[in-house]
Amino acid sequence: MQRDTVTLDLFNGPHIPRVRFEQALEALDFPTALLNAPEDDYDSVAELSLAVLPHGPHRADLELLSRAFRPDWSDALDRAWHRVVGLRLTHTDKPGTFNGKPAGYYLLRGGLIEEARRALFRHVHAFPRDTQAWALLAGFAPLLAAVRCAFHGGPVLTELEDIVEYVQHDELEPLKSWVLPYAYLFGGLTLGELGDALAAEGLTDADALPASDPGRRFAFWLRAAEERRMTEPENIPITIRRRLRDISGRAFRRYLNREPPR
């Protein structure tokens, strides 16, 4: 019996312009995308081209990009638009934002993952209290980013589940201020990262903090204790020990024993 065969020509046919169109958008080659654009997408590509050309995505016109955006256009166009916005925002001396979102947000939506990671770290270096940027960074540095996000007033992300369990077991409040010292106590943060978080909040005098924020006060004195211990092991001044104990006896025992809850 003779078997019927169907041969699909991958290099010819009506699908080729669409393939070329999407490949051009992926490469941000707007002249080629315009030549191969489907009729329904032509006007959108033309608007994007006006925003990007002749200087390229790093010098694109943000106002024209804003006007060009369409919430219902194709995935390929949406990805290209976010990619251009992200690249435009990174091409500045100081990290930029667009509609309140950092460059990394747009680069992630545009599929430029490594570029997004670099842009987000650059952003939080310049704006260390930006909880939105820290939340986005949780995909790259899960615990550190989640701690910083919560500590600076953002949401408590799922990456903090284990730390939150420790804090709740010890009945400490407010939760968001305690995640920082507890993340350090359980080996999730370095001493430098603990200090960076405190510095971002401008915490230079723990005694000036309100009694209603014991987690931050504990983090301040914890850093002082650890810095002293590193230079003179087992010789932490009585004053520091007393401060830690007075703020929270339970957290102080954690510091001494470093034992997880049972």
GUROKE-445955 format. One record per residue (C-alpha): x, y, z. Coordinates in Angstrom, 3 decimals. Layout:
N
{east->X; north->Y; up->Z}
...
//
This chain:
262
{east->0.000; north->0.000; up->0.000}
{east->1.359; north->3.410; up->-0.977}
{east->1.634; north->5.912; up->1.873}
{east->0.663; north->9.511; up->1.184}
{east->3.320; north->11.982; up->2.213}
{east->3.087; north->15.673; up->2.955}
{east->6.132; north->17.820; up->2.616}
{east->6.243; north->21.085; up->4.572}
{east->8.456; north->23.649; up->2.923}
{east->10.007; north->25.541; up->5.805}
{east->11.666; north->28.089; up->3.571}
{east->8.725; north->29.180; up->1.424}
{east->5.114; north->30.019; up->1.979}
{east->2.879; north->32.645; up->3.554}
{east->4.332; north->32.099; up->7.035}
{east->7.747; north->33.427; up->6.039}
{east->6.970; north->37.188; up->6.333}
{east->5.564; north->36.604; up->9.820}
{east->8.675; north->34.696; up->10.870}
{east->10.893; north->37.457; up->9.489}
{east->8.731; north->40.057; up->11.228}
{east->9.055; north->38.409; up->14.648}
{east->12.773; north->37.743; up->14.213}
{east->13.322; north->41.391; up->13.289}
{east->11.434; north->42.549; up->16.377}
{east->13.505; north->40.215; up->18.533}
{east->16.642; north->41.853; up->17.128}
{east->15.050; north->45.336; up->17.368}
{east->15.562; north->45.680; up->13.611}
{east->12.614; north->47.960; up->12.955}
{east->13.225; north->48.639; up->9.224}
{east->13.053; north->44.891; up->8.524}
{east->10.089; north->44.479; up->10.864}
{east->8.266; north->47.247; up->9.018}
{east->8.897; north->45.582; up->5.631}
{east->7.407; north->42.296; up->6.868}
{east->4.743; north->43.574; up->9.252}
{east->1.244; north->42.087; up->9.025}
{east->-1.359; north->44.634; up->8.062}
{east->-2.826; north->44.775; up->11.581}
{east->0.587; north->45.511; up->13.108}
{east->1.952; north->47.936; up->10.527}
{east->0.867; north->51.169; up->12.213}
{east->2.227; north->50.033; up->15.595}
{east->5.595; north->49.120; up->14.103}
{east->5.700; north->52.447; up->12.283}
{east->5.144; north->54.311; up->15.578}
{east->7.835; north->52.262; up->17.292}
{east->10.218; north->52.965; up->14.431}
{east->9.691; north->56.704; up->14.844}
{east->10.580; north->56.425; up->18.543}
{east->13.698; north->54.310; up->18.001}
{east->15.177; north->55.507; up->14.719}
{east->17.589; north->56.911; up->13.707}
{east->19.642; north->56.686; up->16.918}
{east->18.763; north->53.178; up->18.118}
{east->17.067; north->51.849; up->21.287}
{east->19.597; north->53.322; up->23.731}
{east->18.607; north->56.823; up->22.635}
{east->14.940; north->56.194; up->21.876}
{east->12.354; north->58.894; up->22.522}
{east->10.480; north->57.918; up->25.701}
{east->7.563; north->60.216; up->24.963}
{east->7.049; north->58.648; up->21.531}
{east->7.442; north->55.193; up->23.061}
{east->4.710; north->56.010; up->25.552}
{east->2.380; north->57.114; up->22.751}
{east->3.152; north->54.023; up->20.697}
{east->2.230; north->51.492; up->23.389}
{east->-0.879; north->49.378; up->22.793}
{east->-2.149; north->47.029; up->25.526}
{east->-3.698; north->44.627; up->23.005}
{east->-0.886; north->44.178; up->20.500}
{east->0.988; north->40.946; up->19.796}
{east->3.427; north->39.333; up->22.223}
{east->6.315; north->40.035; up->19.855}
{east->5.517; north->43.747; up->19.749}
{east->4.976; north->43.892; up->23.510}
{east->8.340; north->42.233; up->24.159}
{east->10.135; north->44.535; up->21.722}
{east->8.584; north->47.652; up->23.280}
{east->9.601; north->46.626; up->26.810}
{east->13.086; north->45.771; up->25.590}
{east->13.536; north->49.201; up->23.989}
{east->12.285; north->51.034; up->27.091}
{east->14.613; north->49.022; up->29.327}
{east->17.649; north->49.638; up->27.129}
{east->16.813; north->53.335; up->26.926}
{east->16.637; north->53.622; up->30.729}
{east->19.972; north->51.873; up->31.245}
{east->21.777; north->54.236; up->28.880}
{east->22.141; north->56.997; up->31.476}
{east->24.643; north->57.945; up->34.160}
{east->21.974; north->57.473; up->36.829}
{east->19.456; north->54.604; up->36.674}
{east->16.187; north->55.850; up->35.254}
{east->12.539; north->54.936; up->35.766}
{east->9.555; north->55.051; up->33.451}
{east->5.989; north->55.224; up->34.775}
{east->7.457; north->54.579; up->38.214}
{east->9.158; north->51.309; up->37.263}
{east->12.926; north->50.670; up->37.055}
{east->14.725; north->49.618; up->33.887}
{east->15.011; north->46.036; up->35.132}
{east->11.232; north->45.634; up->35.041}
{east->11.139; north->46.433; up->31.333}
{east->14.189; north->44.325; up->30.531}
{east->12.608; north->41.336; up->32.269}
{east->9.393; north->41.797; up->30.295}
{east->11.515; north->42.101; up->27.176}
{east->13.320; north->38.821; up->27.831}
{east->16.763; north->40.342; up->28.504}
{east->17.377; north->38.497; up->31.759}
{east->21.086; north->39.161; up->32.363}
{east->20.689; north->42.815; up->31.407}
{east->17.774; north->43.033; up->33.840}
{east->19.853; north->41.558; up->36.670}
{east->22.637; north->44.091; up->36.133}
{east->20.182; north->46.974; up->35.820}
{east->18.364; north->46.051; up->39.034}
{east->21.561; north->45.774; up->41.079}
{east->22.689; north->49.094; up->39.669}
{east->19.304; north->50.573; up->40.557}
{east->19.286; north->49.439; up->44.201}
{east->22.846; north->50.683; up->44.574}
{east->21.582; north->54.168; up->43.665}
{east->18.163; north->53.808; up->45.348}
{east->18.681; north->51.305; up->48.197}
{east->15.187; north->51.710; up->49.638}
{east->13.257; north->51.005; up->46.431}
{east->11.099; north->48.054; up->47.472}
{east->9.791; north->47.499; up->43.949}
{east->13.311; north->46.955; up->42.642}
{east->14.175; north->44.654; up->45.550}
{east->11.048; north->42.596; up->44.886}
{east->12.111; north->42.173; up->41.253}
{east->15.609; north->41.188; up->42.395}
{east->14.175; north->38.294; up->44.394}
{east->14.437; north->36.258; up->41.202}
{east->18.231; north->36.674; up->41.291}
{east->19.143; north->37.013; up->44.997}
{east->16.101; north->35.482; up->46.723}
{east->16.751; north->35.913; up->50.442}
{east->18.756; north->39.141; up->50.353}
{east->16.256; north->40.866; up->48.063}
{east->13.245; north->39.619; up->50.011}
{east->14.742; north->40.797; up->53.318}
{east->15.539; north->44.226; up->51.932}
{east->12.097; north->44.504; up->50.357}
{east->10.314; north->43.771; up->53.638}
{east->12.740; north->45.715; up->55.853}
{east->12.216; north->48.890; up->53.823}
{east->8.432; north->48.580; up->54.022}
{east->7.565; north->46.446; up->51.000}
{east->5.648; north->43.162; up->50.875}
{east->6.785; north->40.040; up->52.722}
{east->7.728; north->37.710; up->49.852}
{east->7.500; north->33.919; up->49.920}
{east->11.310; north->33.705; up->49.943}
{east->11.137; north->34.764; up->53.617}
{east->8.960; north->31.857; up->54.710}
{east->11.597; north->30.202; up->56.932}
{east->12.739; north->33.471; up->58.518}
{east->9.143; north->34.508; up->59.175}
{east->8.582; north->31.187; up->60.964}
{east->11.455; north->31.945; up->63.351}
{east->10.213; north->35.487; up->64.048}
{east->6.639; north->34.351; up->64.655}
{east->7.802; north->31.488; up->66.868}
{east->9.538; north->34.056; up->69.090}
{east->6.414; north->36.271; up->69.029}
{east->8.301; north->39.318; up->67.780}
{east->6.701; north->42.357; up->66.195}
{east->6.682; north->44.209; up->63.893}
{east->7.532; north->41.330; up->61.592}
{east->9.131; north->43.404; up->58.836}
{east->11.743; north->44.959; up->61.106}
{east->12.773; north->41.602; up->62.595}
{east->13.412; north->39.778; up->59.300}
{east->16.741; north->41.602; up->58.893}
{east->18.475; north->40.559; up->62.152}
{east->16.970; north->37.064; up->61.979}
{east->18.168; north->36.555; up->58.426}
{east->21.654; north->37.370; up->59.677}
{east->21.345; north->35.116; up->62.743}
{east->20.405; north->32.146; up->60.582}
{east->23.191; north->32.649; up->58.057}
{east->21.194; north->34.202; up->55.240}
{east->22.995; north->37.550; up->55.200}
{east->26.565; north->38.689; up->55.643}
{east->27.498; north->41.330; up->58.177}
{east->28.135; north->43.725; up->55.301}
{east->24.633; north->43.151; up->53.937}
{east->23.188; north->43.733; up->57.399}
{east->25.097; north->47.017; up->57.596}
{east->24.010; north->48.072; up->54.097}
{east->20.351; north->47.695; up->55.028}
{east->20.774; north->49.784; up->58.172}
{east->22.759; north->52.431; up->56.306}
{east->20.038; north->52.700; up->53.653}
{east->17.580; north->53.593; up->56.421}
{east->20.012; north->56.119; up->57.865}
{east->20.182; north->54.245; up->61.161}
{east->23.165; north->55.720; up->62.972}
{east->21.800; north->55.905; up->66.512}
{east->19.746; north->52.968; up->67.746}
{east->18.678; north->54.821; up->70.871}
{east->16.955; north->57.430; up->68.708}
{east->14.651; north->54.767; up->67.247}
{east->11.169; north->54.448; up->68.774}
{east->10.554; north->51.640; up->71.231}
{east->7.822; north->50.422; up->68.874}
{east->10.500; north->49.371; up->66.362}
{east->12.597; north->46.909; up->68.390}
{east->13.698; north->44.845; up->65.382}
{east->15.661; north->47.725; up->63.917}
{east->17.168; north->48.580; up->67.275}
{east->18.209; north->44.960; up->67.729}
{east->19.742; north->44.881; up->64.222}
{east->21.787; north->47.981; up->65.040}
{east->23.227; north->46.541; up->68.246}
{east->23.664; north->43.127; up->66.623}
{east->25.928; north->44.704; up->64.035}
{east->27.905; north->46.419; up->66.803}
{east->28.271; north->43.111; up->68.650}
{east->29.418; north->41.225; up->65.574}
{east->31.920; north->43.889; up->64.558}
{east->33.413; north->43.783; up->68.050}
{east->33.440; north->39.971; up->68.101}
{east->35.356; north->39.842; up->64.819}
{east->38.149; north->41.993; up->66.184}
{east->38.118; north->40.627; up->69.737}
{east->36.477; north->37.167; up->69.847}
{east->34.430; north->36.453; up->72.965}
{east->34.909; north->40.026; up->74.166}
{east->31.598; north->41.768; up->73.521}
{east->31.157; north->44.691; up->75.930}
{east->28.556; north->44.366; up->78.650}
{east->26.774; north->47.454; up->77.312}
{east->26.106; north->45.814; up->73.956}
{east->24.990; north->42.547; up->75.520}
{east->22.633; north->44.415; up->77.829}
{east->21.144; north->46.354; up->74.928}
{east->20.444; north->43.153; up->72.993}
{east->18.937; north->41.418; up->76.019}
{east->16.759; north->44.388; up->76.964}
{east->15.362; north->44.706; up->73.447}
{east->14.427; north->41.018; up->73.262}
{east->15.529; north->38.233; up->75.544}
{east->14.381; north->35.653; up->73.000}
{east->16.304; north->37.212; up->70.128}
{east->19.345; north->37.573; up->72.401}
{east->19.230; north->33.839; up->73.148}
{east->19.058; north->33.225; up->69.424}
{east->22.226; north->35.246; up->69.086}
{east->23.976; north->33.276; up->71.808}
{east->22.797; north->29.818; up->70.742}
{east->21.922; north->30.155; up->67.033}
{east->19.365; north->27.373; up->67.373}
{east->16.275; north->27.108; up->65.162}
{east->12.862; north->26.737; up->66.848}
{east->11.666; north->23.243; up->67.760}
//
